[in-house]
């Protein structure tokens, strides 16, 4: 054990294990998670060469091997709880995506939700037993976010009772679905349904892609891998071009909408039922943002405690780089953010389960709010976390660029969350739509409930007085007061966005153009709303913490999170009159104090995330702090060192010397 | 040609070709650059498979091959002007780093600058003819920025007149030098000189690493590749462990410092002479930041003009995504930034050449300012550009993640500039040191000259009055007025940082601790200083533009750049009383107008950067806008599609199906 990091742990003022229980959601959950981790990590079937040393084809190969093993073992051990499956899977693939992700996460669930009983009988057991390996083919080369724009067609032919599936244009080629390129032999394909001469919009179809025997693509099916990406080397994201592929009528998913034998289209009873999965996945991503940031902070903070560099006081030994204020200012607010997002993730999970309970009772009332919340928070947290991972990486200096740090991997694995499951800017604008609608309802005298209830006050409180004359009452040392400030900022920015739309409308532009011409303000309002929610939930979480030591350190983190947000958006708080200029200096001063206060607990706070070395897979983030020996050992194993002299020397350099 | 992009070009209001000449520095330079590009691009010896489809070892191999060819051709064509060599090299390697970079960029120049005449005779010609391939080994595993911390030793043995070179600890192993792993047979090694029982600090030594005949490492030399990184796949960054390696006395570079035969150490006349290269490289990086951002903007803006998505007005066709205000707000300020940094790069280049002229006359007076400026601007521009590349990438939606977009490559190739040649935070603090020193001089009544002369006024103007009572005179529509605002902001933030140090000193902490406890404020001050310099230089550049059309569009860009900076740092401008709250709303409104105003010129503005398709190597950024066909074609060529069925199917999936 590196003595520096041992000393850090001795200085901690709280019980690390207790904090781990809180993060896991209880002592039993911690125990079970550790059991599963040990099960996977000690399993020789899941060992492999360092992925960084493999080609893409080898990485894909290794991932398929592990996924196949995983399916067998999950059954062998009888692990069937979705959360435990997720945990097991994350351990096997170390948090990376894998070729069966969409089979497990989209194909099977979509069957469960949208297949008729007869279809369940036909498809579910083969899919469960991986005779059918499926993916979910929605996105097309030319169409992502805007589902109505999808071009793939399914035209019903009553003569044979078949759908004829086609990719009529180059832009209609399905593009990106995970597992589509090489792994899947089936796909659920989203396509525009045409029957009896009319288009009825998007429906889902079960389309066989490859021979069940030989795995060779079926006639009319042009399928393959979309090529190398920024990360995701294990996944065969694929393309799919359908050329008059005929599938039987009963291959359209018919639990809700139907096409009868003669081609008559029968509408589904409600459109809201398909909301659920999307909201669930976005909620999950919020937790993942906390997770990705927590891993990055673990690596950067442990490394900062063992890395010595430069000098603060001349003549003295080189200090730990964590003693530099600038380093603390980079890392500690991100550490606080990681905690915040983990707590928000827990909250979203609870709300999701509560509301889906209501939905199954036929109560959809909270769905729009949850939808808006999950959209905005997904965007808010993934943007911040992505940028934060890179800050952590660069805080490790040169070694952060080495693949042995694991930080490049964390980044490329996480950053796609900014784009998939709803592009972030589009997500922010969806939340804005809900906020503006709520604001207008409040203005019209309706009493709002739920998270937007603060907009009830805004009309009364913010409008009549001049902003700068309003007395400032924020106490920068009091979290509750800061939550209030974030709330009023959100209210004010929603109001400003609404007014921008109004002003545009007065210029006689259309509603839609007024919306687009105010989009910058709308995104800003959503951002402020989400920020408020996060601060509020962090503060609320503190109320659940009984242990004094824990409460104290988490309060420091929460205050740091809130104050740093104010500093970064000081313009907003000054502009809305919520803070005065002298208060802003107080905020700066207080922030510095909080950094110093957190310093002795920093390593313990990342230890509490409880990432085993095998899960982090980072030389810089090792629990024992013995960074350099292992970096040297790792480098010596790398592929270019398999021979002392690279063949290029004999091929090019030696002849060149002779020619000059 | 895609009709959308043709239409964009027809709408431009200025002469693209003329702008290209300005960016290149004159019509002749444009012509010569294009000649060189054509020479390389049409040369069959420089064709290769798409690098994205190769393994790392294959990429290294391809790079060595091209570099060897390049050396031959440069001599064949008689290209010897450093700028032209740089241009040729960039074309050959498409802007990527390559294995001979340090031989050409550090080993040869260091010989030229620091070798004695006898050493030149021994080493230069063999190095010029690549019998000696050298690198520059400075950074160690445990030591980067802080040179005095380097641990490698060179102990003089007068008995044999040799230096004994050692890596005494694991942290002393040389780590990161490009070309060290496999390519070089020599290195200039920085080591602590020990002679006659005393350490004389760092000296540079010429150390043979590998046999000239077999390329096998020499006895005592442990050398290899440091393993895969975030990008830089072509470069064999290496490690070097020296175990009692003996080199003759005349292998220490002895133009300045010397060790005599008996071991007597002779000091160099001045330490300032080694400043030059560092300053030059940092100045170059500023231009590179403009370059990287310009390439990214070219890709994202062209793609935004041919990509259609969603709807603004219901029922109408999907609009070009560049019509969304949020998309404009992401891309156009970055476009303005790219122009700003290109102009700053030109300026730095001129200043560097002017000042090196002075230095060769023995006049060092401007060196500290140039040193401070290049340090801060390097950090300021590389941080912004790195984040900006990612914004461009994500503005391309899912396809920005594909390697065919080239954006992931641009990012990983550029982002290391934040860390190498001086870690950015350290750079900002170096600039801050100069600013604080200047501020104190001004406070003591000295009249400052040069770029920091604004600190002369700060004492008088900013101190006595209350900030909020000072009348605000900024005109948000006038660039000169905005330059003034940036200047006053910088002055105020330098003053605040200086005061923070003073306050710390009053708490009886040491100078050094006071500095560290104010580091956040110091970085903020440097940032404001650099921002001021960039705005000022952009405005100055406008003064050189005679053409009305060009002047108009560049003025719009400059105004956009300045106003967006104000919006992003609105807290600073409000806090320092330079802007009022109503003015901030004006800024927002004006920004939106500027976006709309730039919209018709966006494609022409990136066309003016004049990147040939072969140089961009981006399917999304193609000049003809025919994105989708070429993306499909690229994907089909990718390695996983070499076979219809991947071997993992037979190895794992088929057996799994049998087992379930």
Interface residues (C-beta under 8 A of the other chain):
Chain A: X52 X53 X55 X56 X57 X60 X61 X64 X65 X67 X68 X71 X72 X75 X129 X130 X131 X133 X139 X141 X142 X143 X144 X145 X146 X149 X170 X171 X173 X175 X176 X181 X182 X183 X214 X215 X216 X217 X224 X225 X226 X227 X228 X229 X230 X231 X232 X236 X239 X307 X308 X309 X310 X311 X312 X313 X314 X318 X323 X324 X325 X326 X327 X329 X330 X386 X387 X390 X393 X394 X397 X398 X400 X401 X402 X403 X404 X407 X408 X415 X416 X418 X419 X420 X423 X424 X425 X426 X429 X467 X468 X510 X512 X513 X515 X516 X517 X518 X519 X520 X521 X523 X567 X569 X570 X571 X572 X573 X574 X575 X577 X581 X584 X588 X591 X592 X628 X629 X631 X632 X634 X635 X636 X637 X638 X639 X640 X641 X644 X645 X646 X647 X648 X649 X651 X652 X653 X654 X655 X656 X657 X659 X660
Chain B: X52 X53 X55 X56 X57 X60 X61 X64 X65 X67 X68 X71 X72 X75 X129 X130 X131 X133 X139 X141 X142 X143 X144 X145 X146 X149 X170 X171 X173 X175 X176 X181 X182 X183 X214 X215 X216 X217 X224 X225 X226 X227 X228 X229 X230 X231 X232 X236 X239 X307 X308 X309 X310 X311 X312 X313 X314 X318 X323 X324 X325 X326 X327 X329 X330 X386 X387 X390 X393 X394 X397 X398 X400 X401 X402 X403 X404 X407 X408 X411 X415 X416 X418 X419 X420 X423 X424 X425 X426 X429 X467 X468 X510 X512 X513 X515 X516 X517 X518 X519 X520 X521 X523 X567 X569 X570 X571 X572 X573 X574 X575 X577 X581 X584 X588 X591 X592 X628 X629 X631 X632 X634 X635 X636 X637 X638 X639 X640 X641 X644 X645 X646 X647 X648 X649 X651 X652 X653 X654 X655 X656 X657 X659 X660
